[in-house]
């Protein structure tokens, strides 16, 4: 937004962008293609678009509820890039993981945070039904892309 929200702003500022692809396209193309579609959706969320959406919302307000505004067979990605999730310290040392609450636990949701190690890494919390998780775990291409080599195996 221009101007951006002030640093003192402490409300929820949730916006939704989407990128669509048919299953065949995802199978035919690589993960980079899918990531690029998501990048374009985020990059095109500019000041003009945000203000247009705010105007539409003020004419017909709706309370946003995670998990209730999405079609079946969709994947939802959420995050909070504004807050340093691992920087919060309450006297017990650095957190070993960042977890979202129950509201973010629905089939097809992925929550991303800056990774524990920093340096551009990303931690992902993936919520899937047991059947979907089994199918994903049995996909060799996916497992190769997301797995870290284990020197003891």
C-alpha positions as CSV (number, residue, x, y, z in Angstrom):
1,X,0.0,0.0,0.0
2,X,1.1,3.6,-0.6
3,X,1.6,4.8,1.9
4,X,2.3,1.6,3.8
5,X,0.5,0.8,7.0
6,X,2.3,2.5,9.9
7,X,4.7,0.5,12.1
8,X,2.4,1.1,15.0
9,X,-0.5,-0.7,13.2
10,X,-1.3,-3.8,15.1
11,X,-4.5,-5.1,13.5
12,X,-5.2,-7.9,11.1
13,X,-4.5,-6.9,7.5
14,X,-5.4,-10.1,5.6
15,X,-5.5,-10.2,1.9
16,X,-6.0,-13.1,-0.4
17,X,-4.5,-13.7,-3.8
18,X,-4.9,-16.8,-5.9
19,X,-3.3,-18.5,-8.8
20,X,-5.1,-21.3,-10.7
21,X,-3.8,-24.3,-12.5
22,X,-5.4,-27.5,-13.8
23,X,-4.0,-30.7,-12.4
24,X,-2.6,-31.6,-15.9
25,X,-0.7,-28.3,-16.1
26,X,0.9,-29.1,-12.7
27,X,1.9,-32.6,-13.8
28,X,3.2,-31.3,-17.2
29,X,5.2,-28.4,-15.9
30,X,7.7,-28.2,-13.1
31,X,7.5,-26.7,-9.5
32,X,9.2,-23.5,-10.7
33,X,6.3,-22.8,-13.1
34,X,3.8,-23.2,-10.2
35,X,6.0,-21.0,-8.0
36,X,6.1,-18.3,-10.7
37,X,2.3,-18.3,-11.0
38,X,2.2,-17.6,-7.2
39,X,4.8,-14.9,-7.5
40,X,2.9,-13.1,-10.2
41,X,-0.3,-13.2,-8.1
42,X,1.5,-11.6,-5.1
43,X,3.5,-9.1,-7.3
44,X,0.3,-7.9,-8.9
45,X,-1.3,-7.1,-5.6
46,X,-0.4,-3.4,-5.8
47,X,-1.8,-0.3,-4.1
48,X,-4.5,0.2,-6.8
49,X,-5.7,-3.3,-6.4
50,X,-5.8,-3.2,-2.6
51,X,-7.8,0.0,-2.6
52,X,-10.2,-1.4,-5.1
53,X,-10.8,-4.5,-2.9
54,X,-11.2,-2.3,0.2
55,X,-13.9,-0.3,-1.6
56,X,-15.7,-3.5,-2.7
57,X,-15.4,-4.9,0.9
58,X,-16.9,-1.7,2.4
59,X,-19.9,-2.0,0.1
60,X,-20.4,-5.7,1.0
61,X,-18.4,-6.6,4.1
62,X,-17.6,-10.2,5.0
63,X,-15.8,-11.7,8.0
64,X,-12.8,-13.7,6.7
65,X,-12.6,-17.2,8.1
66,X,-9.8,-19.5,7.2
67,X,-10.9,-22.8,5.7
68,X,-14.4,-21.6,4.8
69,X,-13.8,-19.5,1.6
70,X,-11.9,-22.0,-0.5
71,X,-12.9,-24.7,-2.9
72,X,-12.2,-28.3,-2.3
73,X,-9.0,-29.5,-3.8
74,X,-7.3,-26.2,-3.3
75,X,-4.1,-25.3,-1.4
76,X,-4.0,-22.3,0.8
77,X,-0.7,-20.6,1.7
78,X,-0.6,-18.2,4.6
79,X,2.0,-16.3,6.6
80,X,2.8,-13.2,8.6
81,X,6.0,-11.7,7.1
82,X,5.6,-8.6,9.4
83,X,6.6,-10.3,12.6
84,X,9.9,-11.9,13.5
85,X,8.5,-15.2,14.7
86,X,11.7,-16.6,16.1
87,X,12.7,-13.3,17.6
88,X,10.2,-13.4,20.4
89,X,11.9,-14.4,23.6
90,X,9.9,-14.9,26.8
91,X,12.8,-16.0,29.0
92,X,12.9,-19.6,28.0
93,X,15.3,-19.3,25.0
94,X,14.7,-19.2,21.3
95,X,11.7,-21.1,20.1
96,X,12.5,-24.5,18.4
97,X,9.4,-24.2,16.1
98,X,6.6,-21.8,15.2
99,X,3.2,-23.3,15.2
100,X,-0.1,-21.8,14.3
101,X,-3.3,-22.2,16.2
102,X,-6.3,-24.5,15.5
103,X,-7.9,-22.0,13.1
104,X,-5.1,-22.6,10.6
105,X,-5.5,-26.4,10.7
106,X,-7.6,-27.4,7.7
107,X,-7.0,-29.7,4.8
108,X,-4.8,-28.0,2.2
109,X,-3.4,-25.2,4.3
110,X,0.3,-24.3,4.3
111,X,1.7,-21.7,6.6
112,X,5.1,-20.3,5.9
113,X,7.5,-18.5,8.2
114,X,11.1,-17.3,8.0
115,X,13.2,-20.4,8.7
116,X,14.7,-21.2,12.1
117,X,18.2,-20.7,10.7
118,X,17.4,-17.4,8.9
119,X,19.4,-16.7,5.8
120,X,16.5,-17.0,3.4
121,X,15.3,-20.4,4.7
122,X,11.6,-21.1,5.1
123,X,9.7,-23.2,7.6
124,X,6.4,-24.7,6.3
125,X,3.6,-26.1,8.4
126,X,1.5,-28.3,6.1
127,X,-2.0,-29.4,7.1
128,X,-3.3,-32.3,5.0
129,X,-5.8,-35.1,5.4
130,X,-4.1,-38.5,6.2
131,X,-4.9,-39.8,2.7
132,X,-3.4,-36.7,1.0
133,X,-0.3,-36.9,3.2
134,X,0.2,-40.6,2.3
135,X,-0.1,-39.7,-1.4
136,X,2.4,-36.8,-1.1
137,X,4.9,-38.9,0.8
138,X,4.8,-41.6,-1.9
139,X,5.6,-39.0,-4.6
140,X,9.3,-39.5,-5.3
141,X,9.8,-36.2,-7.2
142,X,8.2,-34.3,-4.3
143,X,10.2,-36.1,-1.6
144,X,13.5,-35.5,-3.5
145,X,12.7,-31.7,-3.7
146,X,11.8,-31.3,0.0
147,X,14.1,-33.8,1.7
148,X,17.5,-33.0,3.3
149,X,20.1,-35.8,2.7
150,X,20.6,-37.9,5.9
151,X,24.3,-38.9,6.2
152,X,23.4,-41.7,8.6
153,X,20.9,-43.4,6.2
